[in-house]
Amino acid sequence: MLAALLLFGAVVGVVLFLASRVRGKRSDNLVGYLYLLPVVLLLAVGLVYPGLRTIYESFLDAQGKAFIGVDNYKTIFTDGDLLTVLGNTVVWVLLVPPLATGIGLVYAILVDKSRFESFAKALIFLPMAISMVAAGVIWKFMYEYRVNQPNVKQIGLINQIIVWLGGDPVQLLITDTGKLNSLLLIVVFIWIQAGFAMTILSAAIKAIPDEIIEAARLDGVSPWSMFVKITLPSVRTSIVVVLTTLAIGTLKVFDVVRTMTGGNFKTSVIANEFYSQLIRADNQGLAAALAVVLFILVIPIIVYNIRQVRQEA
C-alpha cells in the first residue's frame, strides 16, 4: 500500500513538473490535460478499479475464488431474509427523504424571521452535530423496555411516560413481528436529517426576493397560496437537491441500524447486510453482489439530480 502511494505521488510530481515546463511553450489545452491527469489517475485508482473489482467479485463464490455466475444475485432476489432486507431498504427510501424534507421545509417557514429564529434552528440542527452511532445509542435508551414488575423502574423515556399516564410499558424496538421495528429506526434517521433539510431550505427561502413577497401580500394572497404559488416554486431546485441527497444517504444507512438492532428483528438494510455477509458470514461473493445492487440503486438518483441542476442552470 505504501509503495503504491509513493508511486502515485511520484507520478503526480512528474506530471506537475512537466506541466510547469510546458507552460508558455505549448497550448493551454495541453497544460490543462497535464494538470487533469493526476485527478484522472486518482479516480482510476480510488474509484474505477475498486468498482470494477467489486463487480467481478460479485460473480465469485463465498471464498472469492470460483466463478459461479449470477448465483449471488439470484440469492438476493429469491432468499426470504434478503427480500426482507430489500423491502426494508425500499421503505426507508420511500419514507425518510419526503418526511425529513417536509419537516425541514415547514420548520424553516415557521421560524423564518421570528424573534427566536437562531435558537429554534439550532434546536433542530443539533442532532446533525451528533454522530449516527451516538444518536442510535440515545434513541435506544428512549425505546428501552423493562418488564412491568414491582420495584422495576423504566429507564426508557417513552415507556416511563406511558407508565406515568397509567399504562403498561410496551416492547417497542425488538418485537418478533418486526412490523414497527424499522419504522422506529426511521424516526431516528429523520430526527437526524431534518436539520440538514431545514438548513438548506431556509437558505433558499431567504433568497426569495422581498419584492415578490411584498407584492403578493399587497394583492391579498393567503398564507397557503403564498406557500403553494411562491415559496414552493422558488425553492424547487433546493427541494430536489435535499430529496436526492437524503435518498442517497438513506440507501447507505448503516450506523443507526447497526447500533440499535444489529440488523436483527427484521430491520436489516442493504448496507448493514453487506457488512454482515462480508465480516460475520465471510461470504465475499454475496457481499460484493449486495454492494453492486446498492450502487445500481444510487445511480438513477444521481442522474436525476444532475439533470435537474442542469435544467435550472
C-alpha positions in Angstrom: 0.0 0.0 0.0 2.8 2.4 0.9 4.6 1.6 -2.3 1.5 2.3 -4.3 1.1 5.7 -2.6 4.7 6.6 -3.2 4.4 5.6 -6.8 1.3 7.7 -7.2 3.0 10.6 -5.6 6.0 10.3 -7.9 3.7 10.2 -11.0 1.8 13.3 -9.8 5.1 15.1 -9.2 6.4 14.3 -12.7 3.2 15.4 -14.3 3.1 18.7 -12.4 6.8 19.3 -13.3 6.1 18.7 -17.0 3.1 21.0 -16.8 5.2 23.8 -15.4 7.8 23.2 -18.1 5.3 23.3 -20.9 3.6 26.4 -19.7 4.2 29.2 -22.1 5.6 26.9 -24.7 2.6 24.8 -25.7 -1.1 25.4 -25.9 -3.2 25.9 -22.8 -5.1 22.7 -23.6 -2.0 20.6 -23.2 -1.2 22.2 -19.9 -4.8 21.7 -18.8 -4.7 18.0 -19.7 -1.4 17.5 -17.8 -2.9 19.1 -14.6 -6.0 17.0 -15.1 -4.1 13.7 -15.3 -3.5 13.3 -11.5 -7.2 13.7 -11.0 -7.9 11.0 -13.6 -5.3 8.7 -12.0 -6.7 9.3 -8.6 -10.3 8.5 -9.8 -9.0 5.4 -11.6 -7.1 4.1 -8.5 -9.7 5.1 -5.9 -13.0 4.6 -7.7 -12.9 2.9 -11.1 -10.7 0.0 -10.2 -12.4 -0.8 -6.9 -15.8 -0.6 -8.6 -14.8 -3.0 -11.4 -13.2 -5.3 -8.9 -16.3 -5.4 -6.8 -18.4 -6.2 -9.9 -16.0 -9.0 -10.8 -16.1 -10.5 -7.2 -19.9 -10.5 -7.2 -19.7 -13.4 -9.7 -17.4 -15.4 -7.4 -18.2 -17.8 -4.5 -18.1 -17.1 -0.8 -14.3 -17.6 -0.8 -13.8 -15.3 -3.8 -12.2 -17.9 -5.8 -14.6 -20.0 -8.0 -16.7 -18.3 -10.7 -20.4 -19.0 -10.0 -22.1 -16.6 -12.5 -25.2 -14.8 -11.3 -25.9 -17.1 -8.4 -25.3 -14.4 -5.8 -27.8 -12.1 -7.5 -30.3 -15.0 -7.6 -29.9 -15.4 -3.9 -30.5 -11.7 -3.2 -33.8 -11.8 -5.1 -35.1 -15.2 -4.0 -33.9 -15.7 -0.4 -36.6 -14.7 2.1 -34.3 -12.9 4.5 -32.6 -10.9 1.8 -36.0 -10.0 0.2 -36.9 -8.6 3.7 -33.7 -6.6 3.5 -34.6 -5.2 0.1 -38.1 -4.4 1.3 -36.8 -2.6 4.3 -34.5 -0.5 2.1 -37.4 0.5 -0.1 -39.4 1.5 2.9 -36.6 3.6 4.2 -36.2 5.4 0.8 -39.9 6.0 0.4 -40.3 7.5 3.9 -37.1 9.2 5.0 -36.5 11.7 2.2 -40.0 13.2 1.9 -40.7 13.2 5.6 -37.4 14.8 6.6 -37.6 17.3 3.7 -41.3 18.1 4.6 -40.4 18.6 8.3 -37.4 20.8 7.4 -39.4 22.9 5.0 -42.3 23.5 7.3 -40.0 24.3 10.2 -37.9 26.7 8.1 -41.1 28.6 7.1 -42.5 28.7 10.6 -39.3 30.1 12.2 -38.3 32.4 9.3 -37.8 36.0 10.6 -39.2 35.1 14.0 -37.6 36.6 17.2 -36.1 33.2 18.2 -35.1 32.1 14.7 -31.5 31.3 15.5 -32.3 29.4 18.7 -35.1 27.5 17.0 -32.9 26.5 14.1 -30.1 25.4 16.5 -32.5 23.1 18.3 -33.4 21.1 15.1 -29.9 21.3 13.7 -28.3 20.0 16.9 -28.8 16.3 16.0 -26.7 16.8 12.9 -23.8 17.5 15.2 -24.2 14.1 16.8 -22.7 11.1 15.2 -25.0 8.4 13.9 -23.8 5.9 16.5 -24.4 8.4 19.3 -27.9 9.1 18.0 -28.6 5.4 17.9 -27.5 4.9 21.5 -29.6 7.9 22.6 -32.7 6.6 20.9 -32.0 3.0 22.0 -32.4 4.3 25.6 -35.5 6.2 24.5 -37.1 2.9 23.4 -35.8 0.8 26.2 -38.2 -1.6 27.9 -38.3 -3.1 31.3 -40.7 -5.8 32.5 -43.6 -4.3 34.4 -42.9 -5.6 37.9 -42.8 -4.1 41.4 -39.5 -2.2 42.1 -38.6 -2.3 38.4 -38.1 1.2 37.1 -38.3 2.0 33.4 -35.2 3.6 32.0 -36.7 4.3 28.6 -38.3 7.7 28.4 -41.2 6.6 26.2 -42.1 3.7 28.4 -41.7 5.9 31.5 -44.2 8.4 30.1 -46.6 5.5 29.4 -46.3 4.4 33.0 -46.9 7.9 34.3 -50.1 8.0 32.2 -51.3 4.8 33.9 -50.4 2.4 31.1 -48.2 -0.7 30.9 -44.7 -0.5 29.3 -44.5 -1.7 25.7 -41.7 -3.6 24.0 -41.1 -1.2 21.1 -37.9 -1.8 19.2 -37.4 -5.6 19.2 -40.8 -7.1 18.6 -40.8 -10.5 16.9 -43.2 -9.4 14.2 -40.9 -6.7 13.0 -43.8 -4.5 11.8 -42.8 -1.4 13.8 -39.1 -2.1 14.3 -37.9 -0.5 11.0 -40.3 2.4 11.4 -38.9 3.2 14.8 -35.4 3.3 13.3 -36.6 5.5 10.5 -37.8 8.0 13.2 -34.3 8.3 14.4 -32.8 8.9 11.0 -35.5 11.6 10.2 -34.7 13.2 13.6 -31.1 13.5 12.5 -31.6 14.6 8.9 -34.5 17.1 9.4 -31.9 19.7 10.5 -30.0 19.3 7.2 -33.1 19.8 5.2 -34.1 22.8 7.3 -30.7 24.5 6.8 -30.7 24.2 3.0 -34.3 25.1 2.6 -34.1 28.0 5.0 -31.3 29.5 2.9 -33.4 29.0 -0.2 -36.4 30.7 1.4 -34.3 33.7 2.4 -33.1 34.0 -1.2 -36.6 34.7 -2.4 -36.7 38.4 -3.4 -38.6 40.6 -0.9 -40.3 42.4 -3.8 -42.1 39.3 -4.8 -43.3 38.6 -1.3 -44.4 42.2 -0.7 -46.3 42.3 -4.0 -48.1 39.1 -3.1 -49.1 40.4 0.3 -50.4 43.6 -1.3 -52.5 41.5 -3.6 -54.1 39.9 -0.6 -52.6 36.4 -1.2 -53.4 34.0 1.6 -50.6 32.2 3.5 -51.5 28.9 1.8 -51.4 30.5 -1.6 -48.2 32.2 -0.8 -46.7 28.8 0.1 -48.0 27.0 -3.0 -47.6 29.7 -5.6 -44.4 31.5 -4.4 -42.4 29.6 -1.8 -42.6 26.1 -3.3 -41.7 27.2 -6.9 -38.9 29.4 -5.7 -37.2 26.6 -3.6 -38.0 23.8 -6.0 -34.4 23.2 -7.0 -33.3 23.1 -3.4 -36.0 20.7 -2.5 -34.8 18.4 -5.3 -31.2 18.6 -4.1 -32.3 17.8 -0.5 -34.5 14.9 -1.5 -31.9 13.3 -3.7 -29.1 13.8 -1.1 -31.3 12.3 1.6 -32.3 9.4 -0.7 -28.6 8.6 -1.3 -27.8 8.8 2.4 -30.8 6.7 3.2 -29.7 3.9 0.8 -26.4 3.8 2.6 -27.8 3.9 6.1 -25.8 1.6 8.4 -24.8 3.2 11.7 -28.3 3.6 13.1 -29.4 0.0 12.2 -26.1 -1.5 13.4 -26.1 0.4 16.7 -29.7 -0.1 17.7 -30.6 -3.6 16.5 -27.6 -5.0 14.6 -30.0 -5.8 11.8 -31.9 -8.3 13.9 -35.7 -8.5 14.3 -36.3 -7.9 10.5 -34.6 -4.5 10.5 -31.6 -5.1 8.3 -31.0 -2.9 5.2 -28.6 -3.4 2.3 -25.6 -1.6 3.8 -25.9 -3.5 7.0 -26.4 -6.8 5.3 -23.3 -6.1 3.2 -21.3 -5.7 6.4 -22.8 -8.9 7.9 -22.2 -11.0 4.9 -18.6 -9.8 4.5 -17.4 -9.6 8.1 -19.6 -12.1 10.0 -20.6 -14.7 7.4 -17.3 -14.3 5.4 -19.3 -14.5 2.2 -17.3 -12.3 -0.2 -19.2 -13.0 -3.3 -22.7 -12.2 -1.8 -21.3 -9.2 -0.1 -19.9 -7.9 -3.4 -23.2 -8.5 -5.1 -25.1 -6.5 -2.4 -22.6 -3.7 -2.9 -23.3 -3.7 -6.6 -27.1 -3.7 -6.1 -26.6 -0.7 -3.8 -24.5 1.1 -6.4 -27.2 0.4 -9.1 -29.9 1.8 -6.9 -27.9 5.0 -6.3 -27.2 5.7 -10.0 -30.7 6.8 -11.1 -30.9 9.3 -8.2 -27.6 10.8 -9.1 -28.5 11.1 -12.8 -31.9 12.7 -11.9 -30.1 15.2 -9.6 -27.6 16.2 -12.3 -30.4 16.6 -14.9 -32.4 18.8 -12.6 -29.5 21.0 -11.7 -28.6 21.4 -15.4 -32.2 22.4 -16.3 -32.1 25.1 -13.6 -28.7 26.4 -14.7 
